[in-house]
């Protein structure tokens, strides 16, 4: 899979098509970030990972139901 660089201008570059001008632009972005003149959000799109969160949420809900079920069965045995 080729390396892709996503910026807010929606430009995507293949590593094979990367030129010296593109490299200079990245150096300018790096220097701006390093000097505190801009933030990463100013230059790069933030990837959202909703699938991982929703999957984890579902697993936690299932686990909670199993725990409740086990506790109820234990309480019935004691009583």
VOROTOR-238146 format. One record per residue: residue in one letter; x, y, z of N, C-alpha, C in turn. Coordinates in steps of 0.1 Angstrom, whole numbers, plus 5000, padded with zeros to 4 digits. Layout:
% VOROTOR-238146
<pt r="a" n_X="X" n_Y="Y" n_Z="Z" ca_X="X" ca_Y="Y" ca_Z="Z" c_X="X" c_Y="Y" c_Z="Z"/>
...
% end
This chain:
% VOROTOR-238146
<pt r="x" n_X="5009" n_Y="4988" n_Z="5000" ca_X="5000" ca_Y="5000" ca_Z="5000" c_X="5009" c_Y="5012" c_Z="5000"/>
<pt r="x" n_X="5007" n_Y="5022" n_Z="4991" ca_X="5015" ca_Y="5033" ca_Z="4990" c_X="5012" c_Y="5043" c_Z="5002"/>
<pt r="x" n_X="5023" n_Y="5050" n_Z="5005" ca_X="5022" ca_Y="5060" ca_Z="5016" c_X="5013" c_Y="5072" c_Z="5010"/>
<pt r="x" n_X="5004" n_Y="5077" n_Z="5018" ca_X="4995" ca_Y="5088" ca_Z="5014" c_X="4996" c_Y="5099" c_Z="5025"/>
<pt r="x" n_X="4997" n_Y="5111" n_Z="5021" ca_X="4997" ca_Y="5122" ca_Z="5030" c_X="4985" c_Y="5130" c_Z="5027"/>
<pt r="x" n_X="4976" n_Y="5131" n_Z="5037" ca_X="4963" ca_Y="5138" ca_Z="5036" c_X="4965" c_Y="5152" c_Z="5043"/>
<pt r="x" n_X="4961" n_Y="5162" n_Z="5036" ca_X="4960" ca_Y="5176" ca_Z="5042" c_X="4946" c_Y="5181" c_Z="5040"/>
<pt r="x" n_X="4943" n_Y="5192" n_Z="5047" ca_X="4930" ca_Y="5197" ca_Z="5046" c_X="4927" c_Y="5202" c_Z="5032"/>
<pt r="x" n_X="4937" n_Y="5204" n_Z="5024" ca_X="4934" ca_Y="5208" ca_Z="5010" c_X="4930" c_Y="5196" c_Z="5002"/>
<pt r="x" n_X="4928" n_Y="5185" n_Z="5008" ca_X="4924" ca_Y="5172" ca_Z="5002" c_X="4933" c_Y="5167" c_Z="4991"/>
<pt r="x" n_X="4946" n_Y="5170" n_Z="4992" ca_X="4956" ca_Y="5165" ca_Z="4983" c_X="4961" c_Y="5152" c_Z="4988"/>
<pt r="x" n_X="4962" n_Y="5142" n_Z="4979" ca_X="4968" ca_Y="5130" ca_Z="4983" c_X="4980" c_Y="5127" c_Z="4974"/>
<pt r="x" n_X="4991" n_Y="5123" n_Z="4980" ca_X="5003" ca_Y="5120" ca_Z="4972" c_X="5007" c_Y="5106" c_Z="4973"/>
<pt r="x" n_X="5010" n_Y="5099" n_Z="4962" ca_X="5017" ca_Y="5087" ca_Z="4963" c_X="5031" c_Y="5089" c_Z="4966"/>
<pt r="x" n_X="5037" n_Y="5080" n_Z="4973" ca_X="5052" ca_Y="5082" ca_Z="4976" c_X="5060" c_Y="5083" c_Z="4963"/>
<pt r="x" n_X="5055" n_Y="5075" n_Z="4953" ca_X="5063" ca_Y="5075" ca_Z="4940" c_X="5062" c_Y="5089" c_Z="4933"/>
<pt r="x" n_X="5051" n_Y="5096" n_Z="4935" ca_X="5049" ca_Y="5109" ca_Z="4928" c_X="5053" c_Y="5121" c_Z="4937"/>
<pt r="x" n_X="5059" n_Y="5118" n_Z="4948" ca_X="5063" ca_Y="5129" ca_Z="4957" c_X="5075" c_Y="5136" c_Z="4951"/>
<pt r="x" n_X="5075" n_Y="5150" n_Z="4951" ca_X="5085" ca_Y="5158" ca_Z="4945" c_X="5093" c_Y="5166" c_Z="4955"/>
<pt r="x" n_X="5103" n_Y="5173" n_Z="4951" ca_X="5111" ca_Y="5181" ca_Z="4960" c_X="5102" c_Y="5193" c_Z="4965"/>
<pt r="x" n_X="5093" n_Y="5198" n_Z="4957" ca_X="5084" ca_Y="5208" ca_Z="4961" c_X="5075" c_Y="5203" c_Z="4973"/>
<pt r="x" n_X="5070" n_Y="5191" n_Z="4971" ca_X="5061" ca_Y="5186" ca_Z="4982" c_X="5069" c_Y="5184" c_Z="4995"/>
<pt r="x" n_X="5082" n_Y="5180" n_Z="4994" ca_X="5090" ca_Y="5178" ca_Z="5005" c_X="5093" c_Y="5192" c_Z="5012"/>
<pt r="x" n_X="5095" n_Y="5202" n_Z="5004" ca_X="5097" ca_Y="5216" ca_Z="5010" c_X="5084" c_Y="5220" c_Z="5017"/>
<pt r="x" n_X="5073" n_Y="5217" n_Z="5011" ca_X="5060" ca_Y="5221" ca_Z="5018" c_X="5059" c_Y="5214" c_Z="5031"/>
<pt r="x" n_X="5063" n_Y="5201" n_Z="5032" ca_X="5062" ca_Y="5194" ca_Z="5045" c_X="5072" c_Y="5200" c_Z="5055"/>
<pt r="x" n_X="5083" n_Y="5204" n_Z="5050" ca_X="5093" ca_Y="5210" ca_Z="5059" c_X="5087" c_Y="5223" c_Z="5065"/>
<pt r="x" n_X="5080" n_Y="5231" n_Z="5057" ca_X="5074" ca_Y="5243" ca_Z="5061" c_X="5063" c_Y="5240" c_Z="5072"/>
<pt r="x" n_X="5055" n_Y="5230" n_Z="5069" ca_X="5045" ca_Y="5226" ca_Z="5079" c_X="5051" c_Y="5221" c_Z="5092"/>
<pt r="x" n_X="5062" n_Y="5213" n_Z="5091" ca_X="5069" ca_Y="5209" ca_Z="5103" c_X="5074" c_Y="5221" c_Z="5111"/>
<pt r="x" n_X="5080" n_Y="5230" n_Z="5104" ca_X="5086" ca_Y="5242" ca_Z="5111" c_X="5075" c_Y="5250" c_Z="5118"/>
<pt r="x" n_X="5064" n_Y="5251" n_Z="5111" ca_X="5053" ca_Y="5259" ca_Z="5117" c_X="5047" c_Y="5252" c_Z="5129"/>
<pt r="x" n_X="5046" n_Y="5239" n_Z="5129" ca_X="5042" ca_Y="5231" ca_Z="5141" c_X="5052" c_Y="5232" c_Z="5152"/>
<pt r="x" n_X="5065" n_Y="5231" n_Z="5149" ca_X="5075" ca_Y="5231" ca_Z="5159" c_X="5076" c_Y="5244" c_Z="5166"/>
<pt r="x" n_X="5074" n_Y="5255" n_Z="5158" ca_X="5075" ca_Y="5269" ca_Z="5164" c_X="5062" c_Y="5273" c_Z="5171"/>
<pt r="x" n_X="5052" n_Y="5265" n_Z="5170" ca_X="5039" ca_Y="5268" ca_Z="5177" c_X="5031" c_Y="5278" c_Z="5169"/>
<pt r="x" n_X="5034" n_Y="5280" n_Z="5157" ca_X="5026" ca_Y="5289" ca_Z="5149" c_X="5013" c_Y="5283" c_Z="5144"/>
<pt r="x" n_X="5012" n_Y="5270" n_Z="5144" ca_X="5000" ca_Y="5263" ca_Z="5139" c_X="4999" c_Y="5250" c_Z="5147"/>
<pt r="x" n_X="4987" n_Y="5244" n_Z="5146" ca_X="4984" ca_Y="5231" ca_Z="5153" c_X="4982" c_Y="5221" c_Z="5142"/>
<pt r="x" n_X="4984" n_Y="5208" n_Z="5146" ca_X="4982" ca_Y="5197" ca_Z="5136" c_X="4969" c_Y="5198" c_Z="5129"/>
<pt r="x" n_X="4958" n_Y="5202" n_Z="5136" ca_X="4945" ca_Y="5203" ca_Z="5131" c_X="4944" c_Y="5213" c_Z="5119"/>
<pt r="x" n_X="4953" n_Y="5223" n_Z="5119" ca_X="4953" ca_Y="5232" ca_Z="5108" c_X="4958" c_Y="5226" c_Z="5095"/>
<pt r="x" n_X="4966" n_Y="5216" n_Z="5096" ca_X="4972" ca_Y="5210" ca_Z="5084" c_X="4966" c_Y="5196" c_Z="5080"/>
<pt r="x" n_X="4963" n_Y="5188" n_Z="5090" ca_X="4959" ca_Y="5174" ca_Z="5087" c_X="4945" c_Y="5171" c_Z="5092"/>
<pt r="x" n_X="4939" n_Y="5163" n_Z="5084" ca_X="4925" ca_Y="5158" ca_Z="5088" c_X="4927" c_Y="5148" c_Z="5099"/>
<pt r="x" n_X="4918" n_Y="5149" n_Z="5109" ca_X="4918" ca_Y="5140" ca_Z="5120" c_X="4909" c_Y="5128" c_Z="5116"/>
<pt r="x" n_X="4915" n_Y="5116" n_Z="5117" ca_X="4908" ca_Y="5104" ca_Z="5114" c_X="4899" c_Y="5100" c_Z="5126"/>
<pt r="x" n_X="4887" n_Y="5096" n_Z="5123" ca_X="4877" ca_Y="5092" ca_Z="5133" c_X="4877" c_Y="5077" c_Z="5134"/>
<pt r="x" n_X="4877" n_Y="5072" n_Z="5146" ca_X="4877" ca_Y="5057" ca_Z="5147" c_X="4864" c_Y="5054" c_Z="5155"/>
<pt r="x" n_X="4853" n_Y="5056" n_Z="5149" ca_X="4840" ca_Y="5053" ca_Z="5156" c_X="4838" c_Y="5038" c_Z="5157"/>
<pt r="x" n_X="4842" n_Y="5030" n_Z="5147" ca_X="4840" ca_Y="5016" ca_Z="5147" c_X="4846" c_Y="5009" c_Z="5159"/>
<pt r="x" n_X="4858" n_Y="5014" n_Z="5163" ca_X="4864" ca_Y="5007" ca_Z="5174" c_X="4857" c_Y="5011" c_Z="5187"/>
<pt r="x" n_X="4852" n_Y="5023" n_Z="5189" ca_X="4845" ca_Y="5027" ca_Z="5201" c_X="4832" c_Y="5020" c_Z="5202"/>
<pt r="x" n_X="4824" n_Y="5019" n_Z="5190" ca_X="4811" ca_Y="5013" ca_Z="5191" c_X="4813" c_Y="4998" c_Z="5194"/>
<pt r="x" n_X="4823" n_Y="4991" n_Z="5188" ca_X="4826" ca_Y="4977" ca_Z="5191" c_X="4829" c_Y="4975" c_Z="5205"/>
<pt r="x" n_X="4837" n_Y="4983" n_Z="5211" ca_X="4841" ca_Y="4982" ca_Z="5225" c_X="4828" c_Y="4984" c_Z="5234"/>
<pt r="x" n_X="4820" n_Y="4994" n_Z="5230" ca_X="4808" ca_Y="4997" ca_Z="5238" c_X="4799" c_Y="4984" c_Z="5238"/>
<pt r="x" n_X="4798" n_Y="4978" n_Z="5226" ca_X="4789" ca_Y="4966" ca_Z="5225" c_X="4795" c_Y="4955" c_Z="5234"/>
<pt r="x" n_X="4808" n_Y="4953" n_Z="5234" ca_X="4814" ca_Y="4943" ca_Z="5242" c_X="4812" c_Y="4945" c_Z="5257"/>
<pt r="x" n_X="4813" n_Y="4958" n_Z="5261" ca_X="4811" ca_Y="4961" ca_Z="5275" c_X="4797" c_Y="4959" c_Z="5279"/>
<pt r="x" n_X="4787" n_Y="4962" n_Z="5271" ca_X="4773" ca_Y="4959" ca_Z="5274" c_X="4770" c_Y="4945" c_Z="5275"/>
<pt r="x" n_X="4776" n_Y="4936" n_Z="5267" ca_X="4774" ca_Y="4922" ca_Z="5268" c_X="4780" c_Y="4917" c_Z="5281"/>
<pt r="x" n_X="4792" n_Y="4922" n_Z="5284" ca_X="4799" ca_Y="4917" ca_Z="5296" c_X="4791" c_Y="4921" c_Z="5308"/>
<pt r="x" n_X="4785" n_Y="4933" n_Z="5308" ca_X="4777" ca_Y="4938" ca_Z="5319" c_X="4765" c_Y="4929" c_Z="5321"/>
<pt r="x" n_X="4758" n_Y="4925" n_Z="5310" ca_X="4747" ca_Y="4916" ca_Z="5311" c_X="4750" c_Y="4903" c_Z="5316"/>
<pt r="x" n_X="4762" n_Y="4897" n_Z="5312" ca_X="4766" ca_Y="4884" ca_Z="5317" c_X="4769" c_Y="4885" c_Z="5332"/>
<pt r="x" n_X="4775" n_Y="4895" n_Z="5337" ca_X="4778" ca_Y="4897" ca_Z="5351" c_X="4765" c_Y="4898" c_Z="5359"/>
<pt r="x" n_X="4755" n_Y="4906" n_Z="5354" ca_X="4742" ca_Y="4907" ca_Z="5361" c_X="4735" c_Y="4893" c_Z="5362"/>
<pt r="x" n_X="4736" n_Y="4886" n_Z="5351" ca_X="4729" ca_Y="4873" ca_Z="5350" c_X="4736" c_Y="4863" c_Z="5360"/>
<pt r="x" n_X="4749" n_Y="4863" n_Z="5361" ca_X="4756" ca_Y="4854" ca_Z="5370" c_X="4753" c_Y="4858" c_Z="5384"/>
<pt r="x" n_X="4753" n_Y="4871" n_Z="5387" ca_X="4750" ca_Y="4876" ca_Z="5401" c_X="4736" c_Y="4871" c_Z="5405"/>
<pt r="x" n_X="4726" n_Y="4873" n_Z="5396" ca_X="4712" ca_Y="4869" ca_Z="5399" c_X="4711" c_Y="4854" c_Z="5402"/>
<pt r="x" n_X="4718" n_Y="4846" n_Z="5394" ca_X="4718" ca_Y="4832" ca_Z="5396" c_X="4724" c_Y="4828" c_Z="5410"/>
<pt r="x" n_X="4735" n_Y="4835" n_Z="5413" ca_X="4741" ca_Y="4832" ca_Z="5426" c_X="4733" c_Y="4836" c_Z="5438"/>
<pt r="x" n_X="4726" n_Y="4847" n_Z="5436" ca_X="4717" ca_Y="4852" ca_Z="5447" c_X="4705" c_Y="4842" c_Z="5449"/>
<pt r="x" n_X="4700" n_Y="4837" n_Z="5438" ca_X="4689" ca_Y="4827" ca_Z="5439" c_X="4694" c_Y="4815" c_Z="5446"/>
<pt r="x" n_X="4706" n_Y="4811" n_Z="5444" ca_X="4711" ca_Y="4799" ca_Z="5450" c_X="4713" c_Y="4801" c_Z="5465"/>
<pt r="x" n_X="4717" n_Y="4813" n_Z="5469" ca_X="4719" ca_Y="4816" ca_Z="5483" c_X="4706" c_Y="4816" c_Z="5491"/>
<pt r="x" n_X="4696" n_Y="4822" n_Z="5484" ca_X="4682" ca_Y="4824" ca_Z="5491" c_X="4675" c_Y="4811" c_Z="5491"/>
% end
